[in-house]
Amino acid sequence: MKLVLIVLNHTEYLEDLLTAFLEIGVSGSTVIDSVGMGRILSHDVPIFAGLRSTFPGTSPVNKTILTVIPDELVDDVLTVIEDVCGTFEESGTGLVFVLPVDTVRGIGTGLS
Amino acid sequence: MRLTDFLSPETIKVPLEGASKVEVLRELVELTCQGEEEQFRDAVLKTVMEREGLMSSGIGQGIALPHGFWTSETPFAGSLGIAAQPIGFDSIDGKPVEIVFLLVCDDENTNTKLKALARISRLLHRKGFRKGLATSTSAEEAMQVIVEEEAQHRI
């Protein structure tokens, strides 16, 4: 099993991304409202105020999506993420990473 | 799942002849259930209408995705109709529909139907795809629009 974690700055892609997940057999994920470091520093820490250009692509909020999936779905998940959201190469787009998961409790059998 | 896995010019009708929601749904059920007897088609239409009774499948922007059940050797099937004139469908945005996808499956394959609904709804978010379908003048042309759209997606 793998944990895929996506930090999505362009939140307008969220609906399409979750729909695409459903389409390829990802039956569940958790979506968390989140905020990036750049946003907090440049807006909330006085000494960094005025340095907003230091944090390119800083968005007011982003979404963090977590999903635990079987190994064989990883390639499909990464493909649809790029198809929907782009390659994440541009600064400020967000972040995607995949981690191994040793043990899972609490997820169903999912879509087959 | 790709739309081309279950759609072909034989399961696409352009334009639809019906002028009301029920007429259009019956038309698409007949297209989906080609070769089946009237009793079978009526049973499928009944399941589609029961689903519509819960909430209209008109999802807005001129699109409806009605779906129902059958008991058939074919576990899952679908059809597409493009209306010549927009049809009242009790859609969530209150607007009439032009693009209607009908999906039918047996009890064991609701996941397949769900995946198909997800794919259709995701592709139809693209304005160019909606426009391409809505302005199609034949089943072959609508099929070509689908083929071209899906060629832009790796999955």
Interface residues (C-beta under 8 A of the other chain):
Chain A: E15 D16 T19 A20 L22 E23 I24 G25 D76 T79 V80 D83 L111 S112
Chain B: M1 N111 L114 K115 A118 R119 S121 R122 H125 H153 R154 I155
